[in-house]
Amino acid sequence: MTSLQYTNDGLDYDEQLDSRLYLVAPRDDDYSEFLGYDTLTGWRNDNVLVRVDSDYLNAGPRDYKPLTLDGDYELFVEGNSSETLSNVLPEDIEDVVDVQVNTLDPATEQENGLSNLASAAESTSEELELLGQEDTNTTLTVEDQQIGIQLSAGTNPNPSLNGVFGDDDRTRVTNTTSNPWTKVGLITARFGDEWFGSSGVMIGPHHFLTSAHGIFNSTRSDSAGNGGYADEISIYLGQDGQEKYYGQVGVTSFHTVNGYTADNDGDGIIADADDDENHWNYDWAVLTLDRNIGNYTGWMGWQWNSDLSWYNDLNVNITGYPKNTINSEGIVENNWQGSFAGIDHSAEMYTISGNINSADNYQIEHHLDATGGNSGGPVWRSEGSSEYVIGLTRAGFSDRNEAIRLQKYMTDLIEDWKTNDPNPVDKPDLVDYDQWFGTDFDYLSSNSIKPGDNLTTRFVTRNNGTAASGNFNVNFYASTDNDVTNSSGSHWLLGSDTISSLDPFNWDYATWSGSFPNLNPGSYYIIGFIDPSNSINEFDDSAASNQVVFDSILQVQSLF
């Protein structure tokens, strides 16, 4: 598998702190109105624009003042020497508006010290649960995915499940192949040998918006030690239980920002594990997909508003794949089954509608139910016939749930990434229907046969890809083991069938019927092999993907 590539965008403090700084009291997300230049692209005299909390500085709205940098990261407001900020970078800075692009390969990142990690802090003053969840494979015990933070138990208003306030008001979405549910997906991410699950949303033909902590964790470094990015990521759009109508979508690259993935204060601890960082404000990522799946699922737009009062009591929906919900009897139910290490897992989509409470410059606060696995899922609203993302589910506190608020610098970056990322090549992907829907359509006319007797075999083949397949062959085999490519077994070709071209997400029966050959008595696997000559260029051409092993074992009896 090709290694995932990533870009990481943000201010490099070591290189740019020598510039003259300007303190800007928060007013809205676009300062160009009174600063006289674009706040994201054209920096006058190479200045860096920094915003800090206005209450901390007691500065008035629209006020901006020059700052000087002292040797120990102390900032002084010129003209008011009594207003001294100690250790202000980056603890109290809420946003660095300047953005530069740094494309790092794993080797470069390691050279920059991002894989030389220190231990994370033990706790914070507020109870916090990141709403991503670990897939613990067989037992699926509830274990909070925590990035440098420990969650104190029993502090949520509903002690049964953190992130639920009173009764669990979420409802299961069962029509996941209809709009807008097709646009929401489950993410599975592998860090070394561990798998984690989270949620996200399509924002273009091949771009997917989600939380950063679902794909990056500096305390859970990948198998190569490359700074905590996931080794492997897959997307399942509109999944409902075992039914994965849009198949498995691959991720070729992803984009994050340095506010979440860099050691911004030079203390040796990456931001996502540093209790002294404001990294939560940057907990978002965009994934570039290996196909234009959005042309079939659709995608959501996005909205942000510089007037924070616009968010007060705004009606929204929160949708995703929580690991657990509480049923009407107050019992916690597990919505994830099986291992994320394969495609046999099951997961259910849930949604909730209601009013959010308020928003600040970075976060949306609400009491709508959201629990582990919801991370990265969209906070969205409808307007006319369209849906718009306004935030991303992030974390639950003891007194509220929070989501990242979309804002101008984010949407500008998203537009840039969408414009400049290469377009993927759409391909077919021929698979066994049963593996993706939890069904059992393979068929044998008899489970016991003698040589020379007639046998009919049939299964359903499907195109999970995003391009028509063209005509292809299917071979049928009798085999002493369950892999016809295994040289240690014995395999006999029974016959073949030709399937007419399948459009994306269409299916057809593959069938062989004929006289069974003169084989020795014993047990045989019946195997269908889709496109055995690899004449079709697929997303997944592996034998494991194209072999269909029938559930029933065929017993061949002696002629006498």
N, C-alpha and C positions, 0 to 999 in steps of 0.2 A: 504494500500500500504506500502510495506517495505521501510524504510527510505534509501535514497541513502547513500552509503559509499564513503569516499574519502580519498586519501592520498595526502600529501602536502610535497614537497621535496625542500630542500634548506638549506642554512646556518643559524643556530641559532646564531645570533650575541651575545646574552647575554652569551651563554655558550662557545663560541669559540674565542672571541676577546682577551682573555688573551694569546693566542698563538702568537708566533713570526710571524710577517707579512713580506711578500716579495712583493715589488712593481715590476711589470713586464710591460714594455712598450709594447703596442700592436704591434704584428707582424703578427700572424695568429691565428687560433683557436686551434692549437695543440702545446703546449710548451715542450712536452716531448723530442723533438729533442735536446734541449740544457739544459733542467733542469734535464734530466737523469731519470725521472720516469713518470709514467702514471698520467696525470693531472686530472683524474677523480676518481681514486680509491686508489692509494697508496701514502699517504702523509708522506713524510720523516720528522721525528721528530715532527709529528703532526702539521706541519706548515699549514697555510691557504694561498692559492694563491689568490691574489687580483690583478685585472687589473684596471688601471685608464687611463684616456685620455692622450696620449703621448704629445699632444700639451699643455695641462694644465701644465704638469711637465717639458716640454722641454727636455724630455729624448730621447736618441737615440734608434733606433731599436735594438732588442735583448738584451737590457740592463736590468738588474734586480739588485735591491739594497735592503738591509734589512731596515725595517721601525720599529720605536718604537711607542708605543701607549701612548699618553698623557691623563691625566685624563678627558679632555674635548673633547674627540674625535678629537684631533689634531694629525696629523701625520707629522713626520719629516724625511726627507731623510737623512740618516747618511752620513756624509762627505760633506753635502751641507746644512748647517743650515739655509741659506736664503730661501731655498725652503720649505716653510711652508704651509700646507694645513689645513685650518680651516673648521671645520664641514664637513669633507670630507665623513663621513660615514652616510648614504649610498648615499648622494646626487650626489657626483661626481664619485662614483664607478660604472662602467658600467656593471660589471659582477663579480659574485662570483663563481669561477669555482668549488670549493669544493661542493659536494652534499651528503647530508645524508638524509635518509628516516625517516619521522615522520608520523606514522599513527594515526590520531586523530579522535575519535568519537566526536559527538556534545558536550557531557558533558565535555570532556577533553579540547576541543577548548574553551568552555566558561570559564573554569577555567584558561586558559592561557590568557584570556583577549581579545580574538579576537572578542567578541561580545560587548565589552565596547567601543563603537565608538564615535568619536568626529565629528563635522561637517566638511564637505569637504571644500577645498579652493574655492574661488569664481571664479577665472579666471586665465589664464596664459597669457604670453606675445604673444603667437601664437594662432591663431584661430584653434580649433581642434574639429572634430566631430568623435566620435566613431561610426563605421559603423554597429552597432547593432541597432535594432529598436523595439519600443514598439508596441504591438498589442493592439490598443485601442478599440477593439471589434466592437462596432456598427458603430461609425463614422469614425474610422481609420484615424483620423487627424494625420498629420506628426508631431511627437514629437521626438526630438533627444534623444537617450539614452546617457546620459552624466554621467560620473563617476568623480565627483569632479571638473568638468570643464564646463564652460559656453561657448557656441559658439556664436561669434559675427556674426550677420547677414550681408549678402550682400558683403562678401569679396571674395567669390569664383569667378573665371573667368566666370562661368555661374551662374548668380544670381537666375536662376529658381530652381536649385537643386545642393546643395553642393556635391562635389566629381565628378562633371562632368566638363570637360574642353572643351569648345566649344560645338560642336554637340555631342549628346549622341550616341556613336558608338557601344554600346552593341547590340547584337542580341538575340532574344528569341530562346531557345532550345526547339524544339517540339518533337524530337525523343529521349526522355529521358530514354527509356528502351533499348537503344543501347550504346555500349562502346564509349567514356569513361563516358558518362553522368550519367550512373547508379551509379557511385561511389561518386557522389556529392549529398548532402542531405540538407534539411531544418531542423533546430532545433527549437523546441518550448520549452520554459522554463518558469515555473511558480514560481514567488516570491510572496508568500502570495496570494493575489487575482489578481495580475498583471501578464500578459503574455508578453513575448518578443520573437522575432524571430531573427535568425542568420543562418549562413551557416557552412558547414564543409565537410570533405572528408574521405572516408574509407581508412584505412591504414593496414588492416588485416581482417581476417574472422570475428572478433568481436571487432575491435577497430576503433575509429573514432576520427580524429584530428580536432580541432577547436580553437577558441579564448577563453581565460579565461573569458573575460568580458561578454560573452554570458551566462555563468552559475554561475558566482560569482560577487556579487556587495555588498560591505560592507555597502553602504548607503541604500540599498534596502534589508534589512535582511529578511530572510524567516519567515514563520508563527511561527516558534518555537524560533526565535531570534538566530539562530545558525550561526552567522558570515557571513551571506550574500550568502550562497550557495542556489541554486534553490531547491525548494520543489519537483519539478517534471520536468522531461526532456523527450522529445520524439524526434525521428528521423524519417523523411520521405525521403527515398532515391529515387532519380529520379522522384520526383513529378512533374507533369505537370498540372497546373490548379487544377481542382478537382480530377484528376486521380492520385491515390496513389497506383501504381502497386505493390510495395513491402510492403504495409501496414504501420503499426505504429510499430516502433522498440523501445523497452524500453531500459533504461540505468540503470545498476545495480551499477555502481561505476564510479568515475572519478578521474583523477590525475591532480594536479596543482603544481606550484612551489611557494615557500615562497616569492620570489621576487615580486609576485603579490598579495599574500593573507595574508601577515603577517605585523605587525607593526615593521619594521626593525630598525627604529631609536628611538623607545621608546617614541614617542610624543603622543601616544594615538590614532593616526589615522592610519587605515589600509592602506597598500601601495597603493591599487587601488584607494583610495580617497585622497591620499597625493600628493600635488603639488610638494613637495620636494623630491619625490622618483623617481627613474628610473624604475618604475614598468612597463612602457610600453615595456621594453625589455623582459619582462617575461609573456606577455599577450598571453598565449597559454595553451591548456589543451588537455588531451586524455580521451575520454569517453569509458568505457567498456560496451558493449552491451549485451542484454539478449539472443541473438541468433547469430548463425554463418551466418548472412545475407550476409557477404562478399563472401561466397561460391557461391552466385547467382549473386551478383552485380559486383564482382571483387573489387580490391583495387589498389591504386596507391603506387608506391615506393617513395623514397625521395632522394634528392641530396643536398649536400652543398660543398662549395669550399673555402679553406683557402685563395686562391688568389682572393682578392676582385675585381680585374680587370676582372675576368671571367664574372662578372655580367653586366659589361658595355655593353649597347645596346643588352642584351640578349633577344631573342624572347620568349615570354611566353603567357600563357592564364590565364585569371582571370574569375572564374565561381562561381556563387552563386545565391541566392534568394533575390535580392534587393526589397525593398518595393516599390520604385518608379523608373520610367524611364521617359525619355523625348521622345515623338514621333517625327516624321518627321516634324510636324507642330509647334514644340516647346512647346507642351502642356505636362505638367507633368501628367503621368498616374499612377494609383494605381494598383500594381500587387498582392496585398494581399486583399482577401475578406473573410468575416466571422470571427469568433472568434477562436483563437488558443486554447480555453478552450475545444474544441471538435474536432471531425474528419471532420467536414463539411466545414472547411476552404479551400480556394483556394490560390495557390501561383505558380508563374511562374519562371522558371530558365532562367538566362541570362548569356551570355559569351562574352568575348572580347579578341582579340589577338593583340599583338603589342610588341614593345621593351620597356624594363624598362630603366631607366636612369643610375642608379648606386646602390651600396650597401655599407653600413658600417658594423661594427661588428655585428649589431643587426637588422638593418632595410634595406628594399629594397625601393627605391624611384622611383616613376613613375608618368606618367600623363595619365594612362589608367583609364577609367571611373569606379568608384566604389562608391556606395551610401549605405544608411542605409539598413541593412539586409545582405549586402555582408560580414560582419565581420565573420572571421573564414573560409571563403571559400578559396579554394586553389589557389595559384599562381603556375602554373604547366607548364611543358614543355614535349614535346614528344621526345623520342629518340628511333628510330626503331619502334617496335610495342608496346612499353611500355610508361607509363606516370609517371612523377616524380614530386612530390611536392617540391618546393624550398622555399616557403614562405606561410604565412597566411595573408589574408587581415585584416587590423586593423583599420586605421583611415585616415581621410582626413584633410589636412591643407589648408591654403589659397593659397599656391603655389604648392602643390603636394599632391599625395596620398602615403600612406606608407603601407608596409606589414612587419610582423615579418620574419626575415631571419632564415631559419633552419640552425643549426650549430651542431658541434660535441656533445656537452654535451646533447643537446636535443635528437638527434638520439640515443645516448647511453641509455638515460633514456627510450625512447620509446621501444627500444629493450628489456630492462629489464622488463618493465611493460608487454609487450606482452608475454614474456616468463613466468612470474610469476603469472599473473592473471589467475584465474581458468577458464577452458573452460565451456561455457554455455551448457545447455541441450536443444537440438533442439526439438521443439514440433510443432504440427499443430495449426492452429487458424482458426476455421470455422466461416464465416461471411456472411452477405448479400452483394452480389456484388454491388448493387446500392449505398450503403453508401460510397464505396471507389472509385467510378468512376463517381459519379454525374449522373448516368443513371436512367432509370425508366422501369425495366424489369418485375416488378411484374404484374400479369395478373389475371383478373376475367372474366369469360365468360359472366357474366351479373352483372349489378349493382343493379338489382331489381329482386326479386325471391319470389316464394311461397313455403311453405313447400312441400316436395316431388318432386320439380323440380330438374333437374340435374344441377350441378354446377362444373365448372373446375377452379382450382386455381393453379398458378404456379409462382415460383420466381427462381432466380439464386443464388445458394450458392457457395462459393469460399473458398479455403484454403489459407489464408494469412500467414501461418506459414512456418517453414523451415524443416518440417518432414511430411511424408505421414500421412494421417488421419486414415486410416483403414475405414471399412464400418461403416456407422452411419445412424440413423433414423432421419426423420423430421416429426413432428406432425403439423397438421393444425387445427386451432380453430376458432370458432365464439365467439366473446366476447363483453360484454357490455362496456368494457373499453380497453385501448390500452396496457395492461400488463396482461398476463395470469397468472402471479405469484401474482397478487394483490388479496387478499382475499375479498376486498370490492366489486369486480365485479363478474359477472357470466360468466362462460366460458364453452363451449361445444366442445368436441373433435369431429372433422369431420372425420378424418382419418389420415393415415401416409404414408410415402414413404421411401424406403431404398435406400441410395446413396452408390455406390461403392467407394472405397477408392480414395481420391483426392491427387495427388502429390502437392508439394508446388506450389502455384500461378496458379493452375488449377481450373476449375469450372464445374458445372453440374446443370441441371434443377432439381428442386424438385417440384413434381406435385401430386395433389390429384383431383380425379374426382368421383363424386357420387351423391346420392340423398340427398338433404338438409333436415335436421331434422325438426320436428314439433316444431318450436320455436314461441314465441309470436311475433306479428308484431312489427316492430321498426327498429332502426339502429344498425348495428353490425360491429365491426372491424373484419377483417380476419387477422389472425396472424399465421405465420409459426414459429415453434420453432425448431431450429437446435440442435440435440443431447439432447433431453429433459431429458434423464436419466443421463447426464454427464458421459457417458461411455468413452468418448475421453478426455484425459488429454491435455488441450489446454493452450496456453499462456493467453488467456482471456476466462474464463468459466462463466463470468457473464451473467445474463439473458438479460441485455441490449445489450450485444454483440451478443447473439444467437437468439434473437427474431427479426422477420421480420414483421413489421406492414405495411400492404398493404396501398397504398395511397388512394384507393377508399373505401368508406364506403358502405357496402351492406345494401340495404333496403329490409326488409322482409315484404311481403304483407300478408294480411289476406286471408285465404282460401275462404272466402265468401264475 
